[in-house]
């Protein structure tokens, strides 16, 4: 399988990015997991100022996503801007799970951070998502703590993770 990661900087690529999110959300719903509400899957909610959306293409088909930012005031309000690259919306479309694509996106994020001299990656996920938490730990992330925040439509209790790069 040929993998290529592209910046979703055109209307067509952003639509493909949203389709992957929706596909991943459907896959999770089939397992009884509520990942994102419909209000979290709009272009306005996803492509906010300061985010850099990346799309992984597998043999030319949109298969995985990640949003990269260098500041996260919602989940990491105490951290200095630029002290880390924050990963959001890591998702894998239906038909592509179990192929290492989430790990490929994390590897890409690490390379992105290192190329900019940023010393670590940070991310968060719902604290009850044990399988996802194991994936992050297997990718070198260390659990730090949990944080409770309100985002549109939901109160979250999220586990926070960090991965030093140096």
Backbone bond lengths (Angstrom), bond angles and torsions (degrees), N, CA, C in turn:
res aa  C-N    CA-C-N  psi(-1)  N-CA   C-N-CA  omega(-1)  CA-C   N-CA-C  phi
1 X - - - 1.448 - - 1.528 108.29 -
2 X 1.331 116.51 126.46 1.459 122.06 178.56 1.526 108.90 -87.07
3 X 1.341 116.39 123.05 1.455 122.34 -179.83 1.517 110.01 -108.64
4 X 1.320 115.47 136.87 1.458 121.96 176.39 1.518 107.61 -141.39
5 X 1.334 116.75 131.95 1.462 121.45 177.42 1.514 108.15 -106.71
6 X 1.334 115.64 125.14 1.460 121.60 -178.31 1.523 109.74 -125.16
7 X 1.321 115.25 149.92 1.458 119.58 174.87 1.526 107.61 -75.21
8 X 1.314 115.91 130.82 1.468 120.97 179.96 1.528 108.27 -84.31
9 X 1.334 114.77 76.83 1.467 120.31 -174.17 1.524 113.30 -112.89
10 X 1.324 117.01 13.49 1.465 120.57 173.68 1.529 107.49 -123.22
11 X 1.314 115.88 163.71 1.464 120.24 179.03 1.534 110.80 -58.82
12 X 1.320 117.50 -43.69 1.464 121.29 -178.90 1.529 111.50 -63.87
13 X 1.325 117.32 -42.55 1.462 120.20 179.52 1.528 111.21 -69.62
14 X 1.317 116.91 -35.04 1.471 119.22 177.23 1.524 110.81 -67.92
15 X 1.313 116.77 -37.15 1.467 119.45 175.53 1.519 110.49 -64.53
16 X 1.328 117.68 -40.17 1.460 121.37 176.98 1.531 110.66 -64.12
17 X 1.329 116.20 -39.41 1.466 121.71 177.38 1.536 109.43 -58.61
18 X 1.327 116.79 -48.82 1.463 120.96 179.56 1.524 111.50 -63.03
19 X 1.318 117.12 -36.52 1.472 120.44 178.35 1.531 111.05 -64.19
20 X 1.322 116.97 -38.61 1.465 119.76 176.90 1.524 109.69 -64.72
21 X 1.331 117.39 -43.37 1.464 119.94 177.58 1.524 111.22 -59.01
22 X 1.321 116.05 -45.25 1.466 120.14 179.88 1.526 110.94 -64.21
23 X 1.312 117.51 -40.72 1.461 121.86 178.14 1.527 110.68 -62.90
24 X 1.319 116.76 -45.47 1.463 120.78 178.28 1.521 110.56 -63.29
25 X 1.321 116.26 -39.92 1.459 120.69 179.24 1.530 110.61 -63.16
26 X 1.322 116.63 -41.18 1.469 120.94 177.20 1.521 110.77 -64.08
27 X 1.329 116.46 -42.20 1.470 120.83 179.58 1.523 110.03 -60.81
28 X 1.322 116.94 -41.77 1.460 120.68 179.11 1.529 110.73 -68.22
29 X 1.328 117.00 -41.03 1.469 120.70 179.27 1.529 110.93 -60.24
30 X 1.325 117.19 -36.37 1.460 121.20 177.40 1.522 111.61 -62.34
31 X 1.326 116.96 -23.25 1.466 122.38 177.61 1.526 111.53 -94.78
32 X 1.335 115.93 2.78 1.463 120.11 -179.55 1.514 114.21 83.28
33 X 1.329 116.78 17.25 1.460 121.60 -178.71 1.519 109.35 -107.88
34 X 1.327 116.29 125.53 1.455 120.96 174.64 1.525 106.69 -90.98
35 X 1.320 115.97 110.41 1.459 120.33 -179.30 1.524 110.37 -92.49
36 X 1.334 116.61 -61.42 1.457 121.28 -178.84 1.512 109.74 -129.27
37 X 1.322 115.84 144.20 1.458 121.85 172.09 1.524 108.24 -79.97
38 X 1.336 118.10 159.40 1.473 119.85 178.23 1.528 113.51 -53.03
39 X 1.330 117.39 -35.08 1.474 119.95 -179.69 1.526 112.34 -67.59
40 X 1.325 117.77 -16.20 1.467 121.71 178.55 1.528 112.41 -89.70
41 X 1.336 116.82 -3.81 1.464 120.95 -174.74 1.523 113.22 -112.04
42 X 1.313 117.14 16.51 1.464 120.74 177.82 1.530 109.66 -89.58
43 X 1.305 116.10 157.83 1.468 120.21 177.40 1.525 110.73 -58.57
44 X 1.322 116.99 -38.15 1.469 120.85 -179.29 1.529 111.65 -65.37
45 X 1.329 116.82 -36.07 1.464 120.44 -179.63 1.517 112.22 -78.00
46 X 1.325 117.30 -31.89 1.462 121.19 -174.62 1.522 112.19 -87.36
47 X 1.316 116.73 -48.58 1.470 121.02 -172.76 1.522 110.64 -95.64
48 X 1.324 115.31 66.82 1.462 120.77 -179.68 1.525 109.78 -84.64
49 X 1.328 117.21 158.93 1.466 119.75 179.62 1.530 111.51 -55.07
50 X 1.317 115.93 136.72 1.457 121.88 178.18 1.518 114.45 92.84
51 X 1.334 117.60 -9.60 1.458 119.39 179.34 1.520 110.54 -90.14
52 X 1.324 115.20 147.33 1.454 121.29 174.70 1.521 107.30 -120.07
53 X 1.339 117.22 108.21 1.453 120.36 -178.54 1.531 111.64 -87.92
54 X 1.330 115.54 133.95 1.454 121.04 177.55 1.523 109.42 -124.89
55 X 1.314 114.81 142.53 1.451 123.57 -175.87 1.526 108.81 -123.34
56 X 1.315 116.12 128.71 1.448 120.65 176.05 1.515 108.03 -94.12
57 X 1.325 115.13 125.72 1.458 121.98 177.48 1.518 107.45 -103.03
58 X 1.328 117.02 127.52 1.461 122.76 176.72 1.520 107.48 -110.61
59 X 1.317 115.67 110.81 1.463 120.94 -174.91 1.531 110.89 52.07
60 X 1.334 115.79 39.83 1.457 121.60 176.86 1.517 115.64 83.90
61 X 1.328 117.74 -2.18 1.462 121.57 -178.90 1.526 109.57 -103.60
62 X 1.345 119.18 131.24 1.462 121.10 176.49 1.529 110.21 -59.21
63 X 1.334 117.29 122.64 1.458 120.41 -171.79 1.525 115.07 -128.55
64 X 1.331 118.88 -26.26 1.470 120.52 -177.01 1.523 109.39 -153.95
65 X 1.334 114.99 159.15 1.457 120.53 -178.31 1.527 111.09 -137.85
66 X 1.321 114.88 160.34 1.457 122.97 166.55 1.524 107.41 -156.47
67 X 1.325 115.60 142.84 1.468 122.46 171.10 1.520 107.03 -107.60
68 X 1.313 116.97 131.50 1.459 121.61 178.91 1.525 109.24 -114.24
69 X 1.325 115.52 135.70 1.465 121.86 175.58 1.526 107.93 -140.62
70 X 1.314 116.24 159.69 1.466 120.17 177.87 1.522 112.10 -109.41
71 X 1.314 115.83 10.61 1.464 120.92 176.43 1.526 107.60 -152.82
72 X 1.326 116.41 136.07 1.456 121.21 179.25 1.521 108.63 -138.30
73 X 1.308 115.98 92.23 1.463 121.48 -176.85 1.521 113.19 -75.62
74 X 1.337 117.75 -18.34 1.466 120.58 -178.09 1.524 110.99 -81.39
75 X 1.332 117.48 -54.31 1.464 120.92 -174.74 1.526 113.91 -96.41
76 X 1.331 117.13 -17.23 1.467 121.50 -178.65 1.538 109.91 -134.34
77 X 1.317 118.36 54.80 1.476 120.23 -172.90 1.524 114.42 -64.59
78 X 1.335 117.78 -22.84 1.463 120.88 -176.43 1.529 112.93 -86.23
79 X 1.322 118.20 -5.63 1.464 121.12 -175.30 1.521 111.33 -93.36
80 X 1.320 115.01 144.97 1.463 121.69 178.86 1.527 110.68 -69.07
81 X 1.337 117.51 138.15 1.472 119.52 174.35 1.533 109.87 -57.61
82 X 1.329 116.38 136.92 1.452 121.25 178.50 1.517 114.81 85.58
83 X 1.349 117.36 -2.06 1.471 119.32 -179.53 1.525 112.21 -78.90
84 X 1.335 116.77 -12.25 1.459 121.37 179.75 1.519 108.80 -159.61
85 X 1.317 115.20 164.46 1.453 121.51 165.51 1.521 105.48 -99.34
86 X 1.322 115.78 127.47 1.459 122.49 -179.22 1.519 108.59 -100.72
87 X 1.326 115.02 132.55 1.457 121.41 -178.43 1.520 109.22 -103.17
88 X 1.310 115.98 129.12 1.463 122.56 176.54 1.525 108.72 -133.79
89 X 1.320 114.34 158.66 1.472 122.50 173.96 1.526 113.11 56.48
90 X 1.335 116.00 35.07 1.461 117.81 171.29 1.522 105.68 -67.08
91 X 1.305 116.29 119.67 1.465 119.36 -178.60 1.514 109.87 -147.38
92 X 1.325 113.65 154.27 1.463 121.25 179.69 1.525 107.13 -129.86
93 X 1.320 115.88 129.63 1.463 121.59 -176.93 1.528 111.00 -70.09
94 X 1.331 113.83 158.87 1.467 120.45 173.75 1.520 109.15 -53.33
95 X 1.322 115.55 140.88 1.449 120.25 178.80 1.515 114.09 88.43
96 X 1.340 116.92 -7.97 1.458 120.33 -178.11 1.525 113.27 -119.89
97 X 1.327 117.85 -0.21 1.464 119.20 -179.24 1.524 109.94 -68.49
98 X 1.329 115.26 151.35 1.454 121.01 179.11 1.517 114.91 79.13
99 X 1.310 117.64 10.00 1.470 121.46 -177.98 1.530 112.65 -107.74
100 X 1.341 117.10 7.94 1.457 120.67 177.69 1.520 114.33 80.45
101 X 1.332 117.91 16.29 1.467 119.62 -176.29 1.526 112.60 -73.31
102 X 1.337 118.00 -34.84 1.472 119.40 175.98 1.524 109.49 -62.90
103 X 1.325 116.95 -42.89 1.468 120.52 177.62 1.530 110.67 -63.30
104 X 1.327 117.24 -36.13 1.469 120.33 177.58 1.524 110.61 -64.36
105 X 1.312 116.91 -38.21 1.472 120.03 178.80 1.529 110.67 -68.84
106 X 1.324 116.97 -36.67 1.463 120.66 177.44 1.524 109.89 -66.68
107 X 1.317 116.72 -42.01 1.473 120.55 176.95 1.526 110.02 -60.64
108 X 1.330 116.67 -42.87 1.462 120.66 177.41 1.527 110.25 -60.02
109 X 1.330 117.15 -44.04 1.470 121.08 -179.84 1.529 110.93 -61.78
110 X 1.329 116.83 -38.87 1.466 120.36 178.10 1.530 110.57 -63.62
111 X 1.320 116.77 -43.60 1.467 120.51 177.90 1.527 110.84 -63.93
112 X 1.319 116.31 -40.47 1.471 122.08 177.25 1.533 109.51 -58.72
113 X 1.333 117.02 -48.57 1.469 121.05 -179.06 1.524 111.10 -64.01
114 X 1.329 116.52 -46.86 1.469 119.93 -178.66 1.517 111.47 -61.65
115 X 1.323 117.99 -36.88 1.463 120.60 -179.60 1.528 111.83 -67.76
116 X 1.316 116.86 -17.47 1.460 122.17 179.71 1.525 112.28 -106.54
117 X 1.332 116.87 5.54 1.458 121.35 179.35 1.517 113.56 71.71
118 X 1.321 117.52 23.46 1.469 121.81 179.94 1.522 107.64 -93.44
119 X 1.347 117.82 127.48 1.462 121.27 -167.24 1.524 118.29 -80.37
120 X 1.332 118.88 -9.05 1.462 116.92 -178.92 1.528 112.43 -158.96
121 X 1.323 112.98 166.14 1.461 122.17 173.77 1.520 107.95 -109.72
122 X 1.325 115.80 147.36 1.466 121.06 173.56 1.517 108.29 -135.92
123 X 1.313 114.84 148.16 1.454 120.47 174.36 1.513 108.93 -155.68
124 X 1.312 114.59 169.37 1.453 120.36 176.95 1.519 108.38 -141.66
125 X 1.318 115.23 159.31 1.461 121.19 175.14 1.521 107.54 -154.50
126 X 1.295 115.90 163.62 1.454 119.69 178.40 1.524 109.44 -57.48
127 X 1.300 115.34 134.86 1.462 120.00 -173.33 1.527 113.16 -65.71
128 X 1.329 118.30 -19.77 1.464 120.62 -178.87 1.531 113.27 -90.61
129 X 1.309 117.82 3.87 1.474 122.02 -178.50 1.530 109.78 -91.99
130 X 1.331 116.69 75.02 1.465 122.56 -173.57 1.530 113.19 -58.77
131 X 1.322 117.97 -43.99 1.469 120.62 -178.53 1.530 110.55 -63.66
132 X 1.322 116.84 -42.19 1.456 120.84 178.33 1.521 110.78 -65.88
133 X 1.310 116.01 -40.30 1.461 119.55 178.86 1.528 110.62 -62.53
134 X 1.325 117.85 -39.88 1.472 120.86 176.98 1.523 110.83 -63.41
135 X 1.333 116.85 -39.88 1.462 120.03 177.38 1.523 109.84 -58.06
136 X 1.322 117.02 -48.15 1.468 119.86 -179.32 1.528 111.10 -63.16
137 X 1.318 117.13 -41.31 1.458 119.97 178.87 1.527 110.55 -65.10
138 X 1.323 117.21 -37.99 1.470 120.83 176.99 1.522 112.00 -67.74
139 X 1.328 117.11 -20.34 1.474 121.73 177.17 1.523 111.46 -93.57
140 X 1.338 117.52 12.92 1.463 121.31 173.48 1.512 116.20 94.82
141 X 1.318 118.50 4.64 1.458 121.00 178.53 1.525 110.56 -81.87
142 X 1.329 115.75 143.87 1.458 122.40 176.89 1.520 109.02 -109.88
143 X 1.323 115.70 132.13 1.451 121.17 176.72 1.526 109.22 -66.11
144 X 1.332 116.54 133.32 1.458 121.08 178.12 1.520 112.03 -106.32
145 X 1.351 116.08 -55.21 1.456 119.97 -175.76 1.526 108.96 -171.73
146 X 1.311 116.55 -173.82 1.464 120.79 174.56 1.518 108.64 -118.90
147 X 1.324 114.38 155.33 1.458 121.19 179.44 1.531 107.65 -138.44
148 X 1.309 116.13 142.92 1.459 120.87 175.53 1.524 108.14 -109.86
149 X 1.334 115.35 129.23 1.462 121.31 -179.40 1.522 109.41 -141.77
150 X 1.307 114.90 157.08 1.455 121.48 172.90 1.521 108.18 -106.79
151 X 1.317 115.27 127.07 1.460 122.25 172.90 1.522 105.80 -121.21
152 X 1.331 119.33 165.32 1.463 119.55 -176.94 1.528 112.97 -49.01
153 X 1.317 115.38 118.43 1.452 121.77 173.79 1.512 117.18 86.89
154 X 1.346 119.03 -4.80 1.462 118.86 -175.19 1.537 111.97 -158.36
155 X 1.329 114.84 147.49 1.469 122.06 171.25 1.527 106.58 -100.05
156 X 1.320 117.60 127.64 1.459 122.19 -175.96 1.526 111.85 -113.83
157 X 1.306 114.91 143.08 1.463 122.34 167.44 1.523 104.59 -117.13
158 X 1.321 116.16 103.82 1.460 121.36 -173.20 1.522 112.45 -111.56
159 X 1.327 114.81 143.30 1.457 122.34 172.21 1.526 107.54 -84.24
160 X 1.325 115.90 135.99 1.463 120.25 178.97 1.521 109.51 -108.08
161 X 1.344 113.92 137.76 1.456 122.01 -176.40 1.522 110.19 -128.77
162 X 1.342 114.77 151.65 1.455 120.93 177.24 1.529 108.51 -138.54
163 X 1.325 114.52 147.37 1.469 120.93 176.55 1.524 109.19 -135.84
164 X 1.343 117.49 105.61 1.463 119.22 175.47 1.527 109.98 -64.97
165 X 1.320 115.94 147.50 1.462 120.69 -178.28 1.504 113.48 -107.93
166 X 1.318 118.09 -10.29 1.475 120.06 -178.84 1.495 111.78 -107.38
